[in-house]
Amino acid sequence: MSQTLALLEALIARPSVTPLDAGCQALIGERLAALGFELRAMDSGPDSFRVQNLWAIKPGSLGTDSPVLLFAGHTDVVPPGRLDAWTSDPFVPSYREGRIYGRGAADMKGSLAAMVVAVEEFVQAHPDHAGSIAFLLTSDEEGPSVDGSKVCCEILKAEGQRLDFCIVGEPTSVEKVGDMVKNGRRGTLSGKLRVKGVQGHVAYPQLARNPVHQAAAAIAELVATHWDDGNAYFPATTFQISNINAGTGATNVIPGEMLLDFNFRFCTESTPEGLKAKVQALLARHGLEYALDWTLGGEPFLTPIGSLSEAVGAAILAETGLQTQLSTTGGTSDGRFIAKICPQVVELGPINASIHKIDEYLPVDSLEPLKNIYRRTLENLLK
């Protein structure tokens, strides 16, 4: 069994359901310390929701600390769901048809195992490498993402820590390892709309005011609105309603209010302020009495083609023969926080077909190529 697969097994066996780390960072930290990394815990949050964060850095041995290449990832996993729906225990590594099964196999303990072993091999082969290597790990990526990478990046920024390149181990591959790399992500902006009406009997509508009827035209216009055209890097901004609720459950009562949750996934052609203003102007045109609360989950980030994407692309080509595709599709990641303090951030990880699903898995034969891509990227940037 390879070192990478053995480490992945050990990580899967630790039931680190967010915000728990379950000893994953201690295991990784022990291996990094053996390489000369300086370890620092950056735990955050209340005792009831304590988040474990680990910052580790190994300065270069050539007298220069830069460039700094950061490997970033999360040790927490989403809940497994119904255990009886799994073919095997989600926290016992299992093998079937050339795959390793377990919660976190693809998202993202496979990446973490590959990163650690890649660094071990690189440091052994190049003890006098240039620059510095760092790790930033959190147990709060699958949760609220308040006390994880966000807090760590704020601390590192305040301390003046330099970062030049970052690889986030999110599962970005589609059919083969390395076929897609994320060089940015859209922002996320959520709204909770409360439309006020007057409750009453359905037989006496003149004595009531139905918020659903009042809001219907506004909802239709929101859905039909063209927010922007996107650009060369990002698809157009999208608007989606996720929840809508009104009524008491009785069929003869006009509801007194309607609740609606919606979300924007927005590109760099739009801003949170601009989207808020458009929505509020639209609601005002329809004469609604409403309250609206906003939550900005993250702003978009983009790393244009440069030295990091070229180094990663060359590593993928050398290892797999694939010309990788740069993409900004998908959800959010901790890259949105790291991009505020690091000029070049990309995401690269295993095939994402099974993430967050029952029977999450990773093809065993994809793990070593992923590790080798990480190692080759180190060689391209720090050798």
N, C-alpha and C positions, 0 to 999 in steps of 0.2 A: 504494500500500500504506500502511495506517495505521501510525502510530508504534508502536502496541501490537503489531500483527502482526509488524512488523520486529524488534522486541525479542524477541518469542517465538521467531522463527526463529533469532536469534542464540543464545538460551539453549538451544534444542533441539540446536543444532549442537555444543554443548559436552558431551562424553560424561561426565557427572558421576555415574557409578555410585557409590553410597554406599561409602565415606565421601569420595569425591572431589568436589571442587567444580568443577574443570576451568576455572576462570576466570570462573564465573558471578557470584560476589560482586564481583570486580574490575570487571566490566562494569557491574553495578548501582551499585556504589560510586562509580564515575566520574560517573555521571549524577546521583546524589544530592549528591555534592560540588559539582557545578555549581550546585545549588540552595541551597547554604549549609549543607548537613548536615555535622556533625562526625563523622568516621569513626573507629572503633576496632576493631581485630582482637581477637578473644577466642578464638584457636585453643587447642585442648585435646587431650589424649590422647598416647599414645606415638608415636614416629616411625613405627612400623609401621602405625599406624591413626590418623594425624593428622587431626583434624577442624577444618575452617575455620568460624569463626563471625564474623559481622559485626554490630556494634552501630552504628547511625547515628541521630543526633538533630539536629533543627533547632528551636532555641528560637523562640518567638513573637517578633514584632517590636513588640508593643504593651506591652512591659515586664513581661509576666506569662508564666511558663513553663507554667502549668496552664490547662486540663486537658491531659494528655498522651495522644495517640492513637497507639497502636502498631500497625504492620502487621508481622505475623510469618509466616514461611514457611521452607521448606527448598529448597535448591538441588540436593540429591542426589536420585537416582532409583533405582528398583529395577533389577536387571539385566534386560537385554532378553530373555534366554532364547535359544533357537535362532535365529540370524540368518536361516537359510534358511526359517524359518516366517513371517517378516515379508514383507509384500508389497513394502515398500521399506525402505531402510536406516533403522534406528531413530534414527540420529543425523544424518540428512539430512532436513530439513523437506520434506515432500511433500504435494501437494494432490490430492484425489480427491473428487468429488461434494460439494463445498462444505465439506470437512473438511481440517484440517491434521493430518498424521500425524507421529508421532515420540514417542520415549520421553520422558515428562515433560510432554507437551502439556497433559494434564488435571491431572496430579498432580506438581508444581503450578506449572510454569513459566508456564502461562497466567495464573494468578493473580498471580504475581510481575510479569509484564510489565504487567498491567492496573493493579496497585497503583502501580508506578513512574510510569507515564504519567498516572494519575489525580492523583498528587501533583504532577507537573510542571504539569499544567493548573491545578490548584487554586492553587498558589503563584503562577503567572503571573497568574491572575485576581484573586487576593486576597493581594498581597504583605504586607499589614498584618493578616494573620489572627491570631486569638487563639490562645493555647495553643501547644503544641509537637507536632511530628510525629516519630515514631521508626520505625525498622526494626530487626527482629531476625531475622537469617538464619543458618541452620545447614546443614552438610552431613552431619548425623547424625540425621536423622529416620527414614529408612527402614532404618537399622541398629540398633545396640543402644540408641541414644538416651541414652547415658551422658555423652558429652563435648560434646553440643550445647546445646540450649535449657536443659536442666537445669543445666548448669554456669553458663551465662550468667545465668540467673535468680538463682542463688545469689550470684553476684558483684554483680549489680545490687541485690539485697536488702541485702547487706552494706554497699554504698555509699550506701544510702538513696535510690536512684533512685525517683522517684514515677512511677506509671503509673495512669491513670484508665480508659482504654478500650483494648481490643485486638481486632483483627480478624485471625484466622488464615485463610490462604487455602486451606484444605482444600477439595477438590471435594465440595460438599454438595448441589448441585442434582440433581434427579431427572429431570425431563422438560424443564423450561425454566429458564434462569438465574434464580436468585432464588426459586424455588418452595419451597426449604427452607433454613433456617438452623439450625445447631446452636448451642444455648445451653447445652450441657453434654455430658458424656460419662460413660459408666459406667467404673468402675474395673476393673482386670484383676489377678487373683491366680492364679498357677500353682503346681501341686504336682507333685513327682516322687516317686512312691510306690514303694518297694522292699519287696515282701512276701517274707519268708524262709521257705524250706521245707527239705526234705532230699531230695537227688537220689537216685534209685534205679532199679531195673529195674521196668518196668510189670507184670511177672508177679509181683512181690513187693511190692505196695503197703504191706503191713504193716511193711516195713522202710524206708519212705520217707514223706515228707509233701509232698503236692502243693499248692504255694502257689496255683495257679489254682483248684483246688477249694475251698480255704479262703477265698479272696477273693471267690468268685463271689457269695455272698449279700450281702456288704458292697458290692460294686460295684452290684448291683441296687438296694440301698437308697439308695446315693448318687445314682443316676440318678433314682430315684422321689421323692427328698426335695424338699419345697416349702420353698424358702429364705426367701422373703419375697413380698409382694404388689406390690412396686413402689410408686409414688405418682403424683401428678398430673404429674410431670415425667419419671419414669423407668419403663421396663418392669421387670418382676420380674427378680431375679437369676437367672442361668442357670448350669448346670454342664454341661461337655462333656469327654468323654474324647477326647484327640487321638492318643495312641499307647499300645499295649499289646504286651508282648513277653515270651515265656517259652520255655524249651526249648533244646535243643542242635541241633535240626534232625533228630535221629533219632526214629523213631517208637516206639522201645522204651525210651525213657528218660523217667522222671518228672523234671520240671524242679526245680532247686534254688532258684530264685527267680523272681519275676515282677516286671516293671517296668511302671509305668503312669504316663502323663503326663495331667494334667487341668488345666482352666482354669475359673475363675469370671469372668464379666462381671457385676459387682455394682453395685447402685444405692446411693443414700444411706440406704436402709432397713437395710443390712447394713454391717458393718465387717470389715476383714481379720482382726482378732482374733476376732470372733465366728464367722466362717466357719471359721477354723482350729480353734477349739475344738469346733465341731459335728462336723467331719470326724474329728478325733482321738477324740472320744467315741464316734462310730459305729464306728470301727475297733477301739477297745478293747472295745466290746460284743461284737464278733464274735471276740474272742480272737486277733487276728492278731499275729504277730511281724513287725514292720515298721520301716522307717526312712522318714522323710518330710521332704523339703526343700522349702521355700517360696520363691517369688519374687514380690514385689509389684511389678508393672510400672507401676502408677499408681493413684492414688485417684480416685474420681469427683469431678467438679466441676460446678457449676451456677451460671448467671447468671440469676436471676429477671428477669421483665419489668421493664425500667427504661429509662433514657435511651439506652443504647447500642442495645438491641434495637428501641426505638421509632425511633431515627434511621435504623437500617439498614432497618427495615420501611417507613418513609416513602420512603427512597431507592428501594427496590425497586418500590414502588407507583407512584412518579412516573415511573420509567424504563420499567417493563414492564406496569403495570396489574395486577400480581399481588399478592394478599394472601399474604405468605409464611407458611409453617408453621414454628413453632419445634419442634425435635426434639432428642432426646438419643440417638438410635439410632446404630449403627455401632461402629467400633473406637475405638482410642485415638488421641490426637494430642498434639502439644506443648502444646496448650492446658492440659493437666493440670499442667504446670510453671509456665506463665505465670499461671494462676489463683491460685497461691500468693502472687503479689506484685501482682496486678492484680484489682480488685474486679469488673470487668465484661469478660468474654471471650466472643466469639462466633466461629463459623467460617462463612465464606461464600466459595464458589468455584463453579467451573463444573460442568457435568454430569459425573457420576461413572461413567457406564455402562462406560467402557473402561479405567479405571485398573488398572494392574498387568497388563493383558492384552497379548497380541500385537496389533500394529497399534493401539496407543493413539492416540486422536485427540481433537480439539476442533472442534466446528462453528465455522467462521470467523465466521458472523454472530452468535455468542454472545459474542465477545470484547469488542467495543465496548460493548455493554450492561453487561457486568461492570465494565469500566473506569469507565463512567458512574455505576454504583451506588456504587463506591468514592468517586468524586469527590463525588457528591451527599451521601454520608455525612459526608465532610469538611466540606462546606458546612453540613450540619445541626448539626454539633458545634463547629466552629471558626471559622465565618464571622463 
